[in-house]
C-alpha cells in the first residue's frame, strides 16, 4: 500500500525515472576554448619566429649584410656585391633550410606518434642509412659528382630501405617494436656497407664526407624544385594521417572501433616518413636530431594530439635548423661548421637533460 499526497498521482514502480541532465563540467568548454586559443597563439608565435629566423639566415654570416640591403636586393633588384650574395647564395640556402626543417620535423612527429615512442627519430626506419648507401654507391662505383645526381640516388636508396624495413617488420601486421627492430637492423647493415666502400675508395671517402655530415651550403637553388613535389606529397599525406594516428594511440582495437585501419595507417605513415625524410636527406645529407628534438619539445605545449602536433613541428623545426645553420656560419669567422654538427651537439645536450630529469614526455 502506497501513500500519496492529495492531488498528486502516486508513483508507479514500473514508471521510468527521468534521467537527470549531467551537470556541466566546471569550465569545460571555457577550458577547451582557452586551450585552443593558446595553441593557436603558439602557431602564430611559430610563424613570427620562422620569419625572424629566415631574415637572420639571409643577413647573417661571415659577412653581415644589413636588412636594408637585403630588401633592396629582393624587392628593388639591386645588383651590388651584397645583393648578389643574398640572391644567389643565402636566399636559396634559406628556402632549403625551411623545406628540409619542416620535412624533418613532420617526419619525426609522424614516426613518434606511430611508434608511441617520444624519442623515435626518422632515421629509425633506415631512411638515412638507405640514402647514404645509395649516394656512396653513386660516388664510388658510378662516378657521380653533382648534387643533382646525389638527389635521385638518395631518394631511391631511402625508398628501398623503407620498403625493406616495412617488409621485415611485417607490412600490414607490423607493430611499432617490430618496425624499430627492423629499422635498426637495416641501418646497421647499410652503415657497414658504406664504411666498407669508403675504406676501399679514399677518393669516395673525401667526396662522401662533405655530403654525409649534413649541410645547407653549396646546394644549387634548382635542387629544391626537383624534390618539391615529393615534399608536398609527404606533407599532405602526413596531415591526412593525423586523425587515424590519434585513434591508433588508443590501441589497435580501439582504433578499429573508431573506424581507423591500423595496417593501412602504418603503411601510409611509413610512406609519408620516407617521402619527407628521404627528400630532406637527399637535399642536405643526413641531418640528425631535428626530427627527434622538435616533436619532443613542442609536445609539452600543444600536447600529443597530432592535429596540433604536426603543424607545430612544421613551423618550429625550420626555426631550429635555420638558427643552427646561422650559428655554424658565425661561430668561427674564418670557417664554417656544418649544420649537422650543430644539431648533433644540441641533440646531445637534450639527451643529457632528459637523463638528469629521468623522464620523457609521454604520448
Buried (B, 14 or more C-beta within 10 A) or exposed (E): EEEEEEEEEEEEEEEEEEEEEEEEEEEEEEEEEEBEEEBEEBBEEBEEBBEEBBBBBBBBBEEEBEEEBBBBBBEEEBEEEBBEBBBEBBBBBBBBBBBBBBBBBBBBBBBBBBBBBBBBBBBBBBBBBBBBBBBBBBBBEEEBEEBEBBBBBBBBBBBBBBBBBBEBBBEEEBBBEBBBBBBBBBBEBBBEBBEEBBEEBEEBBEBBEEBBBBBBBEBBBEBBEBBBEBBEBBBEBBBEBBBBBBBBBEEBEEBBEEEBBBBEBBBBBBBBBBBBBBBBBBBBBBBBBBBBBBBBBBBEBBBBBBBBBBBBBBBBBBBBBBBBBBBBBBEEEEEBBBBBBBBBBBBEEBBEEBEEEEEEBEB
